[in-house]
Amino acid sequence: MGDALDRPAAPTGAGAWDERSEEWLTADTAVRHDAADSPSASASASASMSPSSSAGEDPTAAPRPTRRGGADPVKALMHRHRDLCERAVDPLEIAAGLEAHGVTDRTAARFLHRDVFSLAEEMYARTSRDAEAPPSAGPLATPRARADWVVLTLLPGALCAAAVTGMHLTHGQNRLIAAAVGALAVTLALRAALARGPLSTQHATPPTATRISWLLAYALLGDGLLQAATAGGPDALPTGAADGHWPLTTARVLALALSCAPAAWCAHFLAVRARRKLSASRALKDFAASAKPLILATLTLYLAALAALLALTSTALDEPAPYAPTLTLGALLFLARLLTTHGFTHATALVLTAAASAEGTAVATVFAARLPGCAWLGTPAQALLDAGGPAAIPTIACGAGALTLLLHATRTLTRASAHARADDAC
């Protein structure tokens, strides 16, 4: 599902390769091919064909394709992708751009090249550049770690730890003020961390902040809210609530805030290794085969770091360590940001919306079941609570979303075009 949503534009218009005629379409040929695909157009064309125009030819025979590429088809291809060839800093960037436009290894064979990479090397070598332009550095340059984004990724965890400490040291109205100030500070720090470095993006990002805010708010308040709903309503405090305060799972949120730094390092690791594998690959299939285990390894590294941080925060705050809901939420947020960074935003927004809606629906049905005659509404959520406790709902919702994004990532982030123009300074 996700792959179809975020697939680059299909090469069906002018300037695209046509498999039927084995030529690069111009604007008029694209229109003629579209018209030929229409049954009504075919019928009218057959009716209007005169005997003189079809003399000496079998009217039932298929039309013979003609080439309009000239004696130098590679030159014609370079002309169609002139901007790509001129701004490319190495052949691999041209290969990734051709792949994004629908050129495959099979298409490259028609240009007498074994694969897209070989075709891109010829196009790069034949492209004229200014004398002042720096020469290609050979292998694709890998991103470099910079001190600014390294420091910024540490800020959300540090400010969240300060906010949690302030909440534990204050009471009453001061506790609410500390929580509000801490939430604002962490939000601003998180926005700054995501604006620089390997987790930043140059693409138009859909409005996912509301979904992410709901997921984090549920991670902080959701367990206590569900326990209160099943115990006797929103005014009932779960067993073990101290000093009349609403119970908060601060260890989970603190671990997620602290994991911003390892998330950035894992994204940087993915960018570096992907660029190296792209430089070493000689075919698109080779890169896809090597990139898939790299994505899985990157996600595993992040989840291992998140699990270690959750163990530390749970011990420090003397709270239970909810590993399942925390790891599934962390995987969902990490994969969502990773896909957004590489420009795949549509499926990410849909999956985050589905996960947030599932959690909200579960809470709403539990409260709605307390109305007269509506007890059946809370049956599914109550069954999950009885089977796995309050952690079952976020685990299933976030786990399903993370699995969907992981499958989507293994189909989209294994494309060369997803890693061709990474910022060298990230």
ZABAKOL-398173 format. One line per 2 residues: number of its first residue (from 1); their letters; for each residue x, y, z of C-alpha. Coordinates in steps of 0.2 Angstrom, whole numbers, plus 5000, padded with zeros to 4 digits. Layout:
N
NUM = a = X/Y/Z | ...
END
This chain:
426
1 = mg = 5000/5000/5000 | 5013/5012/5005
3 = da = 5024/5009/4990 | 5010/5014/4979
5 = ld = 5007/5030/4988 | 5025/5036/4988
7 = rp = 5031/5029/4971 | 5039/5043/4961
9 = aa = 5030/5049/4946 | 5027/5035/4933
11 = pt = 5035/5039/4916 | 5020/5041/4906
13 = ga = 5021/5058/4898 | 5033/5067/4887
15 = ga = 5051/5063/4889 | 5048/5046/4896
17 = wd = 5053/5029/4889 | 5040/5020/4879
19 = er = 5042/5001/4880 | 5030/4998/4865
21 = se = 5039/5009/4852 | 5056/5008/4861
23 = ew = 5059/5027/4859 | 5058/5042/4870
25 = lt = 5042/5050/4869 | 5040/5068/4863
27 = ad = 5024/5078/4867 | 5015/5074/4851
29 = ta = 5020/5055/4852 | 5014/5054/4870
31 = vr = 4997/5062/4864 | 4996/5049/4850
33 = hd = 5000/5034/4862 | 4986/5040/4874
35 = aa = 4974/5042/4859 | 4979/5024/4853
37 = ds = 4975/5017/4870 | 4957/5024/4869
39 = ps = 4944/5012/4861 | 4934/5026/4853
41 = as = 4949/5034/4846 | 4955/5017/4838
43 = as = 4937/5014/4831 | 4937/5032/4823
45 = as = 4954/5030/4816 | 4950/5013/4808
47 = as = 4934/5020/4800 | 4943/5035/4793
49 = ms = 4957/5025/4785 | 4956/5026/4766
51 = ps = 4960/5012/4754 | 4974/5023/4746
53 = ss = 4983/5026/4763 | 4983/5007/4767
55 = ag = 4988/5001/4749 | 5001/4988/4749
57 = ed = 5000/4985/4768 | 4990/4972/4778
59 = pt = 4977/4982/4787 | 4977/4969/4801
61 = aa = 4996/4970/4804 | 5002/4980/4819
63 = pr = 5011/4996/4816 | 5030/4995/4815
65 = pt = 5039/5005/4828 | 5051/5019/4822
67 = rr = 5065/5026/4831 | 5067/5045/4832
69 = gg = 5082/5045/4844 | 5095/5048/4829
71 = ad = 5112/5040/4827 | 5117/5044/4845
73 = pv = 5103/5039/4857 | 5113/5043/4872
75 = ka = 5115/5061/4867 | 5096/5062/4865
77 = lm = 5095/5055/4883 | 5107/5068/4889
79 = hr = 5097/5082/4881 | 5081/5076/4890
81 = hr = 5090/5076/4906 | 5102/5090/4904
83 = dl = 5099/5098/4921 | 5102/5082/4930
85 = ce = 5118/5079/4920 | 5124/5097/4923
87 = ra = 5121/5098/4941 | 5127/5081/4946
89 = vd = 5143/5080/4955 | 5146/5061/4951
91 = pl = 5139/5048/4940 | 5130/5040/4954
93 = ei = 5119/5055/4956 | 5114/5053/4937
95 = aa = 5110/5035/4940 | 5099/5039/4954
97 = gl = 5090/5052/4944 | 5087/5041/4930
99 = ea = 5080/5028/4941 | 5068/5040/4948
101 = hg = 5062/5044/4930 | 5059/5026/4927
103 = vt = 5075/5021/4918 | 5079/5003/4923
105 = dr = 5094/4991/4919 | 5083/4984/4905
107 = ta = 5081/5001/4897 | 5100/5004/4898
109 = ar = 5103/4988/4888 | 5094/4997/4873
111 = fl = 5108/5010/4874 | 5121/4997/4873
113 = hr = 5125/4997/4892 | 5124/4983/4905
115 = dv = 5116/4994/4918 | 5110/5011/4923
117 = fs = 5126/5014/4932 | 5137/5011/4916
119 = la = 5125/5023/4906 | 5126/5036/4919
121 = ee = 5145/5036/4919 | 5145/5039/4900
123 = my = 5132/5053/4902 | 5143/5061/4916
125 = ar = 5159/5059/4906 | 5151/5067/4890
127 = ts = 5143/5082/4899 | 5152/5098/4897
129 = rd = 5155/5108/4913 | 5163/5125/4917
131 = ae = 5182/5126/4919 | 5179/5133/4936
133 = ap = 5168/5119/4942 | 5177/5107/4954
135 = ps = 5180/5090/4947 | 5171/5074/4954
137 = ag = 5178/5067/4969 | 5176/5049/4962
139 = pl = 5167/5039/4975 | 5151/5047/4982
141 = at = 5154/5059/4996 | 5148/5052/5013
143 = pr = 5139/5064/5026 | 5149/5070/5040
145 = ar = 5144/5073/5058 | 5144/5091/5064
147 = ad = 5145/5097/5082 | 5129/5108/5080
149 = wv = 5117/5094/5076 | 5125/5083/5089
151 = vl = 5122/5096/5103 | 5105/5099/5097
153 = tl = 5100/5081/5098 | 5105/5081/5116
155 = lp = 5094/5095/5121 | 5077/5086/5121
157 = ga = 5083/5073/5133 | 5091/5085/5144
159 = lc = 5076/5097/5145 | 5064/5082/5148
161 = aa = 5075/5076/5162 | 5075/5093/5170
163 = av = 5056/5094/5168 | 5053/5077/5176
165 = tg = 5064/5082/5190 | 5055/5098/5193
167 = mh = 5038/5089/5193 | 5045/5077/5206
169 = lt = 5051/5091/5217 | 5035/5102/5217
171 = hg = 5017/5100/5222 | 5000/5107/5217
173 = qn = 5000/5122/5206 | 5018/5123/5205
175 = rl = 5019/5105/5198 | 5007/5110/5184
177 = ia = 5017/5125/5180 | 5033/5114/5179
179 = aa = 5025/5102/5168 | 5018/5115/5156
181 = vg = 5035/5124/5155 | 5044/5108/5153
183 = al = 5033/5102/5139 | 5035/5118/5130
185 = av = 5054/5118/5132 | 5055/5100/5126
187 = tl = 5044/5104/5111 | 5055/5118/5105
189 = al = 5071/5108/5108 | 5064/5094/5098
191 = ra = 5059/5106/5083 | 5077/5113/5084
193 = al = 5085/5095/5084 | 5074/5090/5069
195 = ar = 5079/5105/5059 | 5097/5101/5057
197 = gp = 5107/5085/5054 | 5102/5068/5048
199 = ls = 5084/5069/5054 | 5081/5086/5045
201 = tq = 5071/5086/5028 | 5071/5098/5014
203 = ha = 5054/5091/5008 | 5037/5098/5011
205 = tp = 5031/5089/5027 | 5013/5085/5030
207 = pt = 5005/5091/5046 | 5010/5076/5057
209 = at = 5014/5086/5073 | 4996/5084/5079
211 = ri = 4997/5065/5077 | 5014/5064/5085
213 = sw = 5009/5075/5100 | 4994/5063/5103
215 = ll = 5005/5048/5103 | 5017/5056/5115
217 = ay = 5002/5062/5126 | 4995/5045/5127
219 = al = 5012/5037/5131 | 5012/5049/5146
221 = lg = 4994/5049/5152 | 4985/5034/5143
223 = dg = 4989/5020/5155 | 4982/5030/5170
225 = ll = 4967/5036/5160 | 4962/5018/5155
227 = qa = 4964/5012/5173 | 4953/5026/5179
229 = at = 4940/5022/5166 | 4939/5004/5171
231 = ag = 4940/5008/5190 | 4925/5020/5191
233 = gp = 4926/5035/5179 | 4938/5049/5175
235 = da = 4938/5055/5194 | 4944/5038/5200
237 = lp = 4963/5037/5203 | 4972/5020/5199
239 = tg = 4978/5010/5213 | 4995/5016/5219
241 = aa = 4992/5035/5215 | 5003/5045/5227
243 = dg = 4998/5061/5235 | 4982/5063/5224
245 = hw = 4992/5066/5208 | 4987/5058/5192
247 = pl = 4999/5044/5188 | 5011/5048/5174
249 = tt = 5022/5036/5165 | 5037/5048/5164
251 = ar = 5050/5035/5162 | 5043/5030/5145
253 = vl = 5042/5048/5139 | 5059/5052/5146
255 = al = 5067/5037/5137 | 5059/5043/5121
257 = al = 5066/5061/5123 | 5083/5054/5127
259 = sc = 5083/5043/5112 | 5083/5058/5100
261 = ap = 5102/5057/5101 | 5104/5039/5096
263 = aa = 5090/5041/5083 | 5100/5055/5074
265 = wc = 5116/5044/5075 | 5107/5029/5068
267 = ah = 5100/5040/5054 | 5118/5046/5051
269 = fl = 5124/5028/5051 | 5111/5024/5038
271 = av = 5116/5038/5027 | 5135/5035/5028
273 = ra = 5133/5016/5024 | 5120/5018/5011
275 = rr = 5131/5030/5001 | 5146/5018/5002
277 = kl = 5135/5004/4996 | 5129/5015/4982
279 = sa = 5147/5019/4977 | 5151/5000/4977
281 = sr = 5136/4994/4968 | 5135/4991/4949
283 = al = 5117/4988/4947 | 5101/4994/4955
285 = kd = 5096/4977/4961 | 5113/4975/4969
287 = fa = 5111/4991/4979 | 5093/4986/4984
289 = as = 5099/4969/4990 | 5112/4977/5001
291 = ak = 5102/4991/5007 | 5088/4981/5015
293 = pl = 5098/4972/5029 | 5106/4989/5032
295 = il = 5089/4997/5036 | 5085/4982/5047
297 = at = 5101/4984/5056 | 5099/5003/5059
299 = lt = 5082/5000/5066 | 5089/4987/5078
301 = ly = 5103/4998/5084 | 5090/5012/5088
303 = la = 5078/5000/5097 | 5093/4993/5107
305 = al = 5098/5010/5113 | 5080/5014/5117
307 = aa = 5078/4999/5127 | 5094/5003/5137
309 = ll = 5088/5021/5140 | 5071/5014/5146
311 = al = 5080/5003/5159 | 5090/5017/5165
313 = ts = 5075/5029/5167 | 5064/5016/5175
315 = ta = 5077/5012/5188 | 5080/5031/5191
317 = ld = 5062/5035/5193 | 5057/5019/5202
319 = ep = 5043/5015/5189 | 5039/4999/5179
321 = ap = 5048/4997/5162 | 5035/4996/5149
323 = ya = 5046/4989/5135 | 5033/4983/5123
325 = pt = 5023/4999/5121 | 5039/5010/5122
327 = lt = 5049/5000/5109 | 5034/5000/5097
329 = lg = 5031/5018/5099 | 5049/5022/5096
331 = al = 5050/5011/5081 | 5035/5020/5074
333 = lf = 5042/5037/5077 | 5059/5033/5071
335 = la = 5053/5025/5054 | 5041/5039/5051
337 = rl = 5055/5052/5053 | 5067/5042/5043
339 = lt = 5054/5041/5028 | 5050/5059/5030
341 = th = 5068/5064/5029 | 5070/5055/5012
343 = gf = 5054/5062/5005 | 5041/5048/5008
345 = th = 5028/5058/5018 | 5011/5053/5012
347 = at = 5011/5035/5019 | 5019/5041/5035
349 = al = 5005/5053/5038 | 4992/5040/5035
351 = vl = 5000/5027/5047 | 5002/5040/5061
353 = ta = 4984/5045/5059 | 4979/5027/5060
355 = aa = 4989/5023/5075 | 4983/5039/5084
357 = sa = 4965/5036/5079 | 4966/5018/5086
359 = eg = 4972/5024/5103 | 4959/5038/5104
361 = ta = 4945/5026/5099 | 4950/5013/5112
363 = va = 4949/5027/5126 | 4933/5034/5119
365 = tv = 4924/5017/5118 | 4929/5013/5136
367 = fa = 4921/5029/5142 | 4906/5027/5131
369 = ar = 4903/5009/5138 | 4898/5017/5154
371 = lp = 4883/5025/5147 | 4866/5015/5149
373 = gc = 4864/5002/5135 | 4881/5005/5128
375 = aw = 4891/4992/5137 | 4894/4983/5121
377 = lg = 4905/4997/5114 | 4919/4994/5126
379 = tp = 4919/4975/5123 | 4935/4975/5111
381 = aq = 4945/4987/5122 | 4940/4979/5138
383 = al = 4945/4962/5131 | 4963/4969/5127
385 = ld = 4964/4977/5144 | 4959/4960/5152
387 = ag = 4972/4950/5141 | 4987/4962/5142
389 = gp = 4983/4977/5153 | 4984/4995/5148
391 = aa = 5000/4992/5138 | 4991/4981/5126
393 = ip = 4982/4995/5116 | 4997/5006/5112
395 = ti = 5007/4990/5109 | 4995/4984/5095
397 = ac = 4992/5001/5088 | 5010/5007/5087
399 = ga = 5016/4990/5083 | 5005/4988/5068
401 = ga = 5010/5005/5062 | 5028/5002/5064
403 = lt = 5027/4986/5054 | 5018/4994/5040
405 = ll = 5031/5008/5039 | 5045/4995/5040
407 = lh = 5038/4986/5025 | 5036/5003/5016
409 = at = 5054/5007/5020 | 5061/4991/5014
411 = rt = 5053/4995/4997 | 5057/5014/4996
413 = lt = 5073/5017/5005 | 5081/5003/4995
415 = ra = 5081/5014/4979 | 5096/5023/4974
417 = sa = 5087/5039/4971 | 5082/5040/4990
419 = ha = 5101/5042/4995 | 5108/5051/4980
421 = ra = 5108/5069/4987 | 5111/5067/5005
423 = dd = 5118/5083/5013 | 5136/5081/5016
425 = ac = 5135/5092/5031 | 5123/5081/5040
END
